[in-house]
Amino acid sequence: MSRHPDHEDAAHAALRRVRREGRWWWVQAWQSRRIWRWALLVAVVVFVLLVAFGRPLANWFWNEPQVEQLLDRGDRALAAGRLSAADGSGAREWYQAALALDSDRPQARAGLARTARAALRQAGAALDAGDLATAQRALALARELQVPQRDYDAVARRLREHQQDGAGIGALLGRAESALQAQRLDGSDDSALPLFQQVLARAPNHLRALEGREDALSDLLQQARDAAAQGDVAGAASRVQRARAFDAGHVDLPASEAALNAALEARVRDGQQLLRRQRWQAAGDAFQSVLAVRPDDAAAQQGRQQVVEALLASAARQAADFRFDLAGQALDAAQGFGASERQLAASRQVVAQAREAERALTAPATPHRRREQALRALLARFDDAQARGDMLSPPGSSAYDALREAQALAPQDARVRAAAQRMLPATQQCVDDRLRENRVQAAGACLEAWQALSRSGSQADAGLRLGQRWLAIGSERLGRGDVAFAREALRQAARWGVPPTAAEYQTLQQRLGDVEPVR
């Protein structure tokens, strides 16, 4: 039976299709096996990576913020001086916690090194303050953190020395505090301030000693201010000086020095007022007390010199009146206030001459020749002083003093009267010169000498000019607050003839009345 051609073609086509489909399956199968091999290889690589680097990567992702936070807390604790704490809040604990999470972190190790150095510094500061317990703890911490051995040994040696001296410092401190409580502040080796100073010589920053010395100095300066308020300038100055020697920067020192200065100025004013009242001894004591504290005080120096001159003049007057006891007292007082040897020698000579004059007057049956010799000697002294220009000063050696002695010896002698007439122009010129210089007290002394030698109408005019000058200077001084001088100016103006109804007198009196109630 023959095959039909169409059937044969269909069979071939089917066979070709089957062959083609079979080859595609093998292609697909081969390609699928290659994909799985790559996937397996990738899985093995990932597994190896996870085994090798899984923990560091995890630590990096999860621990990094926590480590930074621990380091920051350690830095802040170190800056605050909190080096170690039992509750874990110290710098050492924070840095060690950071190292526990990351043992290779260099910032944590550097922080521990800084903590060790800070502990060493803290130990040294505690030793300076005398706090041995704190110093010992800080030194132990520095050693635990492995501070360099050389640095550790230096501080440890200081700690041992302080421990050996600790008993001595404690005893000194106890004695100092007991003396402070008893208000034995200074003046002996067993008083508070010297004892505190001994403690500070061994431990310069010892807190209790510094506080004790501060309290003792405050009490001492309070005593100084109290003494100044009572006018005891010597006691106030002594306390201020001792306080300054212990601590020149004490907080109470400026106020105490201001109180002392005010007391010194008040003492000078007291001396000037006593001088105007002719209370020489009291005035000299006032000026002397100021100069004992401030030797260069110009006002006190001037006042003391005026006291010396007044005492020497008083000695001459007392001798001329044959009151030699009072004259000797005046000379002794002048010597105590610093009169020069030249001044004292001249005054003693005046006193000796006055004694001779007294003997000449009081001796019974004194020969006329001896009296004449004494009178001639006095007139010769008068001529010599006049030739030198020493008309009214210095006291005891002036022409005026010699003339007064001659008048006491022979008041009616023509030669004595002639000498008095020659003296008149000098006294008048003295009044004019002193008024031009505004030296009203000296002008008054010159006018008194003029009046003692003669009486004339021109003396009243000179006295009126002197009184008016007193008022002018008193008004100026009142403007500067010197009430005592203004009051004295009114008294002197009235003495020298200025009528109370005068305009300048009433003006000053009114101003003084306005000021005094306020004071």
C-alpha distance (Angstrom), angle and dihedral (degrees) to the residues before:
residue distance angle dihedral
M1 . . .
S2 3.64 . .
R3 3.90 122.8 .
H4 3.65 118.0 -117.8
P5 3.83 111.5 -119.0
D6 3.74 93.6 -130.8
H7 3.77 92.9 57.4
E8 3.77 91.6 50.3
D9 3.80 93.3 54.8
A10 3.78 92.8 49.8
A11 3.79 91.1 52.8
H12 3.76 91.9 52.3
A13 3.76 91.4 48.9
A14 3.80 91.7 50.9
L15 3.78 91.1 49.0
R16 3.77 91.8 51.0
R17 3.80 90.4 49.2
V18 3.80 91.2 51.0
R19 3.81 91.5 50.1
R20 3.77 91.7 47.4
E21 3.79 93.3 49.8
G22 3.80 91.6 48.5
R23 3.76 93.0 54.8
W24 3.86 92.2 51.0
W25 3.78 90.9 53.7
W26 3.77 90.8 54.7
V27 3.78 90.3 48.1
Q28 3.76 91.0 50.6
A29 3.77 91.8 45.9
W30 3.81 92.2 50.7
Q31 3.77 92.9 48.2
S32 3.81 92.3 49.5
R33 3.80 91.9 52.4
R34 3.86 90.7 53.7
I35 3.84 92.3 52.6
W36 3.77 91.9 52.4
R37 3.78 91.4 49.6
W38 3.85 90.7 55.6
A39 3.76 92.1 46.0
L40 3.77 91.1 52.0
L41 3.79 91.1 49.2
V42 3.83 91.5 51.7
A43 3.79 90.7 49.1
V44 3.81 91.6 52.4
V45 3.83 91.5 50.0
V46 3.80 92.4 49.5
F47 3.80 90.4 48.9
V48 3.80 92.0 51.8
L49 3.82 91.7 48.6
L50 3.76 92.0 50.2
V51 3.77 91.7 49.7
A52 3.80 93.5 47.9
F53 3.84 102.7 38.7
G54 3.75 107.1 15.2
R55 3.84 97.7 102.7
P56 3.87 97.6 46.3
L57 3.77 91.1 46.5
A58 3.76 91.2 49.0
N59 3.78 90.4 47.9
W60 3.76 90.7 49.3
F61 3.78 92.6 51.8
W62 3.80 96.8 42.7
N63 3.92 107.4 27.8
E64 3.81 103.2 40.5
P65 3.85 96.9 83.8
Q66 3.78 92.1 43.9
V67 3.83 93.3 51.9
E68 3.79 91.8 49.9
Q69 3.80 89.8 50.4
L70 3.81 91.5 51.5
L71 3.80 91.8 49.2
D72 3.80 91.1 50.0
R73 3.79 91.4 51.3
G74 3.79 90.1 48.9
D75 3.82 91.0 52.3
R76 3.79 91.8 50.4
A77 3.80 93.2 48.0
L78 3.82 90.3 49.5
A79 3.81 91.8 50.0
A80 3.82 89.6 51.1
G81 3.83 91.4 51.4
R82 3.82 92.8 -114.3
L83 3.76 96.9 135.5
S84 3.81 100.9 164.8
A85 3.79 134.3 2.0
A86 3.79 134.8 -179.0
D87 3.81 91.2 -131.9
G88 3.81 91.5 58.3
S89 3.81 96.3 -107.3
G90 3.80 95.6 115.2
A91 3.78 125.8 105.6
R92 3.80 92.3 -112.4
E93 3.83 92.7 54.7
W94 3.82 94.1 48.3
Y95 3.81 93.5 49.6
Q96 3.80 92.3 46.0
A97 3.82 90.3 50.7
A98 3.81 89.2 52.8
L99 3.81 90.2 51.6
A100 3.80 90.4 50.7
L101 3.81 89.5 59.8
D102 3.79 95.5 40.2
S103 3.79 115.2 17.1
D104 3.79 92.2 -175.6
R105 3.80 96.0 55.9
P106 3.90 106.6 122.3
Q107 3.82 93.3 -165.6
A108 3.79 91.0 63.7
R109 3.81 92.8 51.0
A110 3.80 91.1 47.2
G111 3.82 89.4 50.6
L112 3.81 90.9 53.8
A113 3.81 89.9 50.3
R114 3.81 90.9 51.6
T115 3.79 89.4 48.3
A116 3.80 90.2 53.5
R117 3.81 92.0 52.4
A118 3.81 91.3 46.6
A119 3.81 89.7 51.7
L120 3.80 89.7 53.4
R121 3.81 91.5 50.7
Q122 3.79 90.3 47.3
A123 3.79 90.2 53.2
G124 3.81 91.3 52.5
A125 3.81 92.6 49.0
A126 3.79 91.0 49.2
L127 3.80 90.0 52.2
D128 3.81 90.2 52.2
A129 3.80 88.8 52.6
G130 3.79 92.7 47.7
D131 3.83 92.7 -115.4
L132 3.78 99.3 138.1
A133 3.84 96.2 170.8
T134 3.79 93.0 56.1
A135 3.79 90.8 44.4
Q136 3.81 91.2 52.8
R137 3.82 93.4 50.1
A138 3.79 93.0 47.4
L139 3.80 91.7 48.0
A140 3.81 91.4 51.0
L141 3.81 90.1 51.9
A142 3.81 90.9 50.2
R143 3.78 90.1 52.6
E144 3.81 93.0 48.5
L145 3.78 89.1 53.0
Q146 3.82 90.1 51.4
V147 3.78 101.0 -113.7
P148 3.85 112.4 -174.6
Q149 3.80 109.2 -73.3
R150 3.80 95.0 -128.9
D151 3.79 92.6 55.5
Y152 3.78 91.3 45.1
D153 3.82 92.7 51.0
A154 3.82 92.8 52.6
V155 3.81 93.7 55.2
A156 3.80 92.7 40.1
R157 3.82 89.6 55.2
R158 3.81 90.3 52.7
L159 3.80 90.0 49.3
R160 3.80 91.5 53.9
E161 3.82 91.0 49.6
H162 3.80 91.5 50.6
Q163 3.77 91.2 47.9
Q164 3.79 89.6 53.9
D165 3.83 91.1 49.5
G166 3.79 94.2 40.7
A167 3.77 95.4 94.4
G168 3.84 91.8 51.1
I169 3.80 93.4 49.0
G170 3.78 91.6 48.8
A171 3.80 92.1 52.7
L172 3.81 92.4 47.9
L173 3.78 91.5 47.5
G174 3.80 91.7 51.2
R175 3.81 91.9 51.1
A176 3.81 91.2 47.0
E177 3.80 93.4 51.3
S178 3.82 91.3 47.4
A179 3.81 90.2 51.5
L180 3.81 90.2 48.9
Q181 3.78 91.2 51.7
A182 3.83 89.6 51.0
Q183 3.85 89.6 47.9
R184 3.79 92.1 -119.6
L185 3.77 90.4 143.9
D186 3.79 105.6 159.4
G187 3.77 143.8 -19.8
S188 3.81 101.3 84.7
D189 3.79 139.1 48.1
D190 3.82 89.9 -107.9
S191 3.82 95.2 55.1
A192 3.78 125.0 105.2
L193 3.80 103.8 -101.3
P194 3.84 98.0 49.7
L195 3.82 90.1 46.8
F196 3.81 93.1 50.0
Q197 3.79 87.8 48.4
Q198 3.80 90.8 55.0
V199 3.81 90.1 53.2
L200 3.80 91.7 49.3
A201 3.79 91.0 48.9
R202 3.81 87.3 63.3
A203 3.81 97.8 35.5
P204 3.83 109.3 21.5
N205 3.83 94.7 -170.9
H206 3.79 98.6 40.3
L207 3.80 101.9 147.1
R208 3.81 99.0 -151.1
A209 3.79 91.9 46.6
L210 3.81 92.3 49.0
E211 3.80 91.9 49.2
G212 3.81 91.6 45.8
R213 3.80 92.6 50.7
E214 3.81 89.7 47.8
D215 3.82 91.1 53.6
A216 3.81 92.6 45.7
L217 3.83 92.1 50.3
S218 3.81 90.9 48.2
D219 3.81 89.9 53.6
L220 3.81 92.1 45.6
L221 3.82 92.6 50.9
Q222 3.80 90.7 47.1
Q223 3.80 87.5 56.1
A224 3.81 88.1 50.2
R225 3.80 91.9 53.3
D226 3.82 90.7 47.5
A227 3.81 90.7 51.2
A228 3.81 90.9 48.7
A229 3.81 90.9 51.4
Q230 3.82 88.9 53.6
G231 3.81 92.5 50.0
D232 3.81 94.5 -108.3
V233 3.78 95.3 136.7
A234 3.81 93.8 165.5
G235 3.81 92.9 55.1
A236 3.80 92.5 43.7
A237 3.80 92.7 48.6
S238 3.80 92.5 48.4
R239 3.80 92.6 52.9
V240 3.81 93.9 45.3
Q241 3.80 90.9 49.7
R242 3.81 92.8 50.3
A243 3.81 92.0 47.2
R244 3.80 90.9 50.5
A245 3.81 90.1 52.1
F246 3.82 90.6 56.6
D247 3.82 98.0 41.7
A248 3.80 120.5 -0.4
G249 3.81 90.5 -173.2
H250 3.81 99.1 53.2
V251 3.80 112.4 144.2
D252 3.85 93.9 -128.1
L253 3.80 95.2 49.0
P254 3.86 98.7 87.9
A255 3.81 92.8 51.7
S256 3.80 91.3 47.0
E257 3.81 92.2 49.2
A258 3.81 89.8 49.1
A259 3.82 90.2 52.0
L260 3.82 90.1 49.3
N261 3.81 92.2 49.9
A262 3.80 91.0 49.8
A263 3.81 90.3 50.4
L264 3.82 91.1 49.8
E265 3.80 91.9 51.1
A266 3.80 90.6 48.5
R267 3.81 89.5 50.5
V268 3.81 90.8 53.2
R269 3.80 90.0 51.6
D270 3.80 89.9 49.6
G271 3.79 89.9 52.3
Q272 3.80 92.3 50.0
Q273 3.78 91.1 50.2
L274 3.81 91.7 48.6
L275 3.78 88.9 48.7
R276 3.80 91.1 55.6
R277 3.80 88.5 50.8
Q278 3.82 88.6 52.5
R279 3.81 92.4 -119.8
W280 3.76 91.8 143.6
Q281 3.79 100.5 174.3
A282 3.81 95.1 48.6
A283 3.81 91.5 44.3
G284 3.79 91.3 50.3
D285 3.81 91.4 49.5
A286 3.81 89.9 52.9
F287 3.79 94.0 50.7
Q288 3.80 91.6 42.7
S289 3.81 92.1 54.2
V290 3.80 90.5 53.7
L291 3.80 93.4 47.5
A292 3.80 90.7 50.4
V293 3.81 86.9 63.8
R294 3.82 100.7 30.0
P295 3.82 108.8 24.6
D296 3.82 92.4 -179.5
D297 3.83 96.5 54.4
A298 3.81 102.5 132.3
A299 3.81 96.4 -159.9
A300 3.80 92.5 50.6
Q301 3.82 91.7 46.6
Q302 3.78 91.2 51.3
G303 3.79 92.0 46.5
R304 3.80 93.0 50.2
Q305 3.80 91.0 49.9
Q306 3.79 89.7 51.7
V307 3.79 89.1 51.4
V308 3.81 90.8 51.6
E309 3.80 92.3 50.2
A310 3.80 91.3 46.8
L311 3.81 92.3 50.0
L312 3.81 92.1 48.9
A313 3.78 90.3 49.2
S314 3.80 89.4 48.2
A315 3.80 90.1 50.9
A316 3.80 89.9 52.9
R317 3.80 92.1 49.0
Q318 3.79 92.8 47.4
A319 3.80 90.7 49.0
A320 3.78 91.1 49.2
D321 3.81 87.5 54.8
F322 3.83 89.0 47.1
R323 3.82 92.6 -115.3
F324 3.75 93.8 135.4
D325 3.82 97.5 165.5
L326 3.78 90.7 60.4
A327 3.78 90.6 43.1
G328 3.81 90.3 53.6
Q329 3.81 91.7 49.1
A330 3.80 90.1 51.2
L331 3.82 90.8 50.4
D332 3.81 92.0 49.1
A333 3.79 91.1 49.8
A334 3.81 91.5 48.5
Q335 3.80 89.7 51.1
G336 3.80 90.6 50.8
F337 3.79 90.4 53.1
G338 3.79 93.2 53.3
A339 3.80 106.8 -90.1
S340 3.79 111.0 173.5
E341 3.78 122.0 -111.1
R342 3.80 90.0 -113.7
Q343 3.79 91.6 55.3
L344 3.80 92.6 46.5
A345 3.80 93.1 47.4
A346 3.81 92.0 51.7
S347 3.81 92.2 48.4
R348 3.80 93.0 47.4
Q349 3.77 89.0 51.8
V350 3.80 89.5 53.2
V351 3.80 90.7 50.9
A352 3.81 91.4 48.3
Q353 3.77 91.6 50.9
A354 3.78 90.5 48.5
R355 3.81 89.7 53.6
E356 3.80 89.7 53.1
A357 3.77 89.9 49.5
E358 3.80 90.5 50.8
R359 3.78 91.5 51.0
A360 3.76 90.0 48.8
L361 3.81 91.3 52.6
T362 3.78 99.2 41.8
A363 3.78 102.1 37.4
P364 3.86 110.6 104.3
A365 3.74 114.4 -115.2
T366 3.75 93.8 5.3
P367 3.74 108.3 -175.5
H368 3.75 115.1 -111.5
R369 3.78 89.4 -128.9
R370 3.82 93.5 62.0
R371 3.79 92.0 51.0
E372 3.77 89.3 47.9
Q373 3.79 90.5 51.9
A374 3.80 92.0 50.9
L375 3.80 91.2 48.2
R376 3.78 92.1 49.6
A377 3.81 90.6 50.1
L378 3.80 91.0 52.7
L379 3.79 92.3 47.6
A380 3.81 89.3 49.1
R381 3.82 89.2 52.5
F382 3.80 87.9 50.2
D383 3.80 91.9 52.2
D384 3.81 92.9 46.8
A385 3.80 93.4 50.0
Q386 3.79 91.1 46.2
A387 3.80 90.0 51.6
R388 3.80 90.1 52.0
G389 3.79 90.9 48.6
D390 3.84 92.1 -115.8
M391 3.77 94.9 136.5
L392 3.83 100.8 147.9
S393 3.80 104.1 1.9
P394 2.95 155.0 91.8
P395 3.80 95.3 41.8
G396 3.80 111.9 -110.5
S397 3.80 95.8 15.6
S398 3.79 101.4 56.8
A399 3.79 127.3 109.7
Y400 3.80 89.0 -117.2
D401 3.82 92.4 58.1
A402 3.81 92.0 49.8
L403 3.81 90.1 48.3
R404 3.81 92.2 52.0
E405 3.78 91.0 52.7
A406 3.80 90.3 48.3
Q407 3.80 90.3 50.0
A408 3.81 89.7 51.0
L409 3.83 89.9 51.0
A410 3.82 98.6 43.2
P411 3.81 112.9 1.4
Q412 3.79 94.3 171.6
D413 3.77 97.6 46.4
A414 3.78 111.4 122.0
R415 3.77 92.3 -136.7
V416 3.81 90.9 55.3
R417 3.78 91.0 50.1
A418 3.80 90.6 49.1
A419 3.79 90.5 51.4
A420 3.79 89.4 51.7
Q421 3.79 90.1 52.9
R422 3.81 90.6 51.2
M423 3.80 88.5 50.1
L424 3.80 94.6 55.3
P425 3.84 98.1 78.7
A426 3.81 90.3 50.9
T427 3.80 92.7 53.9
Q428 3.79 91.5 46.4
Q429 3.80 91.0 49.7
C430 3.81 89.7 46.7
V431 3.81 90.7 56.5
D432 3.80 92.0 50.6
D433 3.81 93.9 45.7
R434 3.79 94.4 48.7
L435 3.81 91.7 47.9
R436 3.79 90.6 53.0
E437 3.80 87.8 52.4
N438 3.85 91.5 47.9
R439 3.82 88.9 -123.1
V440 3.77 94.3 141.7
Q441 3.80 97.2 170.1
A442 3.81 91.9 52.5
A443 3.82 89.4 45.5
G444 3.80 88.6 53.8
A445 3.82 90.9 52.8
C446 3.80 90.0 51.1
L447 3.79 91.1 49.2
E448 3.80 91.1 50.1
A449 3.80 89.0 53.3
W450 3.80 89.9 49.2
Q451 3.80 90.7 51.1
A452 3.80 91.1 48.1
L453 3.79 90.3 55.5
S454 3.78 99.6 43.2
R455 3.78 146.1 -13.1
S456 3.78 121.1 -125.2
G457 3.77 141.0 148.1
S458 3.79 92.4 -110.6
Q459 3.82 88.8 66.7
A460 3.82 89.6 65.7
D461 3.79 90.2 53.9
A462 3.79 90.9 48.6
G463 3.80 90.1 48.4
L464 3.82 90.9 51.3
R465 3.81 90.9 50.7
L466 3.80 89.6 49.1
G467 3.79 91.9 50.4
Q468 3.79 92.3 49.1
R469 3.80 90.1 50.0
W470 3.80 89.1 52.3
L471 3.82 89.1 54.4
A472 3.81 93.1 49.0
I473 3.80 93.8 49.8
G474 3.81 91.1 42.1
S475 3.81 90.5 54.4
E476 3.80 90.7 50.9
R477 3.80 93.1 47.7
L478 3.79 91.8 47.6
G479 3.79 88.0 57.4
R480 3.82 86.8 59.6
G481 3.80 91.6 49.9
D482 3.84 99.8 -99.8
V483 3.80 98.3 139.2
A484 3.81 94.1 164.3
F485 3.81 92.3 57.6
A486 3.82 91.4 48.0
R487 3.81 90.0 52.0
E488 3.82 90.3 49.4
A489 3.82 89.6 48.3
L490 3.80 90.5 58.3
R491 3.80 91.2 50.0
Q492 3.81 93.5 48.3
A493 3.82 92.1 45.7
A494 3.81 90.2 55.2
R495 3.80 90.5 46.1
W496 3.80 92.8 54.3
G497 3.78 94.6 48.8
V498 3.80 107.6 -91.2
P499 3.84 105.2 146.1
P500 3.81 116.4 -126.0
T501 3.78 88.1 -125.0
A502 3.80 92.5 63.5
A503 3.79 113.0 117.6
E504 3.81 95.2 -126.3
Y505 3.81 91.0 47.8
Q506 3.80 92.9 51.3
T507 3.82 92.3 44.6
L508 3.79 93.2 54.7
Q509 3.80 91.2 42.8
Q510 3.82 90.6 52.8
R511 3.80 93.1 48.1
L512 3.77 90.3 48.5
G513 3.80 90.6 50.3
D514 3.81 90.3 51.7
V515 3.79 92.6 52.0
E516 3.81 103.0 40.7
P517 3.87 98.3 62.4
V518 3.80 89.0 53.0
R519 3.77 90.7 52.8
